[in-house]
Amino acid sequence: MGNILEVSSGTFDAEVIKAGGKVLVDFWAPWCGPCRMQTPILERLTQDAGVKAKIVKLNTDESPEVAQKMNITSIPTLIIFKDGKEVDRMIGVQPEEALKAKLA
């Protein structure tokens, strides 16, 4: 799959909403300790052949309008989109195996 793509308010629609298939969006901020714990888990998932989803990150400090539009009230929040529609939302650090099952 490759590395985690950083998206912003300018690229969110193209990379997430208009993208086909599954996309996992990690809403995070640099000052958030739990967010930093989630990142290595997501990086491992990008290397997993069983994961059939694009994984992207959105910095809520740099793109607050997207966070507001998506009703992000706590970070990290992970949202899975399928064909542009939200299908799952998780708040807090998520374990690798649970995410892997949702992204297979």
C-alpha positions as CSV (number, residue, x, y, z in Angstrom):
1,M,0.0,0.0,0.0
2,G,2.7,2.5,0.9
3,N,3.0,5.4,3.4
4,I,0.2,7.3,5.1
5,L,-0.9,10.2,3.0
6,E,-1.4,13.6,4.7
7,V,-4.6,15.3,3.6
8,S,-5.9,18.8,4.3
9,S,-9.0,20.8,3.7
10,G,-7.8,21.3,0.1
11,T,-7.3,17.6,-0.6
12,F,-9.9,15.9,1.7
13,D,-12.7,15.6,-0.9
14,A,-10.5,14.3,-3.7
15,E,-8.6,11.8,-1.5
16,V,-11.4,10.6,0.7
17,I,-15.0,11.6,-0.4
18,K,-14.4,11.0,-4.1
19,A,-12.0,8.1,-3.7
20,G,-13.4,4.6,-4.5
21,G,-13.2,1.8,-2.0
22,K,-12.3,2.1,1.6
23,V,-10.4,5.0,3.1
24,L,-9.4,5.2,6.8
25,V,-9.0,8.8,8.0
26,D,-7.0,9.5,11.2
27,F,-8.0,12.8,12.6
28,W,-5.1,13.9,14.8
29,A,-2.9,16.7,16.1
30,P,0.8,16.9,16.9
31,W,0.3,17.7,20.6
32,C,-2.0,14.7,21.2
33,G,-0.2,11.9,23.0
34,P,-2.7,9.1,22.1
35,C,-2.5,10.3,18.4
36,R,1.3,9.6,18.5
37,M,0.6,6.1,19.8
38,Q,-1.9,5.4,17.0
39,T,0.6,6.4,14.2
40,P,2.9,3.4,14.3
41,I,-0.1,1.1,14.2
42,L,-1.4,2.8,11.1
43,E,2.1,2.7,9.5
44,R,2.2,-1.1,10.0
45,L,-1.2,-1.5,8.5
46,T,-0.1,0.3,5.3
47,Q,2.5,-2.5,4.9
48,D,0.0,-5.3,5.5
49,A,-1.1,-7.1,2.3
50,G,-4.4,-8.0,3.9
51,V,-5.4,-4.4,4.4
52,K,-7.6,-3.3,1.4
53,A,-7.9,0.4,2.3
54,K,-6.1,3.7,1.7
55,I,-5.0,5.2,5.0
56,V,-4.7,9.0,5.4
57,K,-4.2,11.5,8.2
58,L,-5.7,14.9,8.7
59,N,-4.2,17.4,11.2
60,T,-7.1,19.0,12.9
61,D,-5.0,22.0,13.9
62,E,-4.2,22.7,10.2
63,S,-7.7,21.9,8.8
64,P,-10.2,22.8,11.6
65,E,-13.0,23.3,9.1
66,V,-12.9,19.6,8.0
67,A,-12.8,18.5,11.6
68,Q,-15.8,20.7,12.3
69,K,-17.7,19.5,9.3
70,M,-17.1,15.9,10.3
71,N,-18.1,16.6,13.9
72,I,-14.7,15.6,15.4
73,T,-15.0,16.3,19.2
74,S,-12.1,14.2,20.4
75,I,-8.8,12.9,18.9
76,P,-7.7,10.6,17.7
77,T,-10.8,9.8,15.8
78,L,-10.6,7.3,13.0
79,I,-13.3,7.2,10.4
80,I,-13.7,4.6,7.7
81,F,-15.3,5.8,4.5
82,K,-16.5,3.4,1.7
83,D,-17.2,5.0,-1.6
84,G,-17.3,8.4,0.0
85,K,-19.8,7.5,2.8
86,E,-18.9,7.2,6.5
87,V,-19.4,3.5,7.5
88,D,-17.5,3.4,10.9
89,R,-16.2,5.8,13.5
90,M,-13.8,5.0,16.3
91,I,-12.6,7.4,19.1
92,G,-9.4,6.8,20.9
93,V,-6.4,4.6,20.2
94,Q,-7.5,1.5,18.3
95,P,-5.7,-1.8,18.4
96,E,-4.0,-3.1,15.3
97,E,-5.9,-6.4,15.0
98,A,-9.3,-4.6,15.3
99,L,-8.4,-2.1,12.6
100,K,-7.0,-4.9,10.4
101,A,-10.3,-6.8,10.6
102,K,-12.3,-3.6,9.6
103,L,-10.0,-2.8,6.7
104,A,-9.7,-6.3,5.2
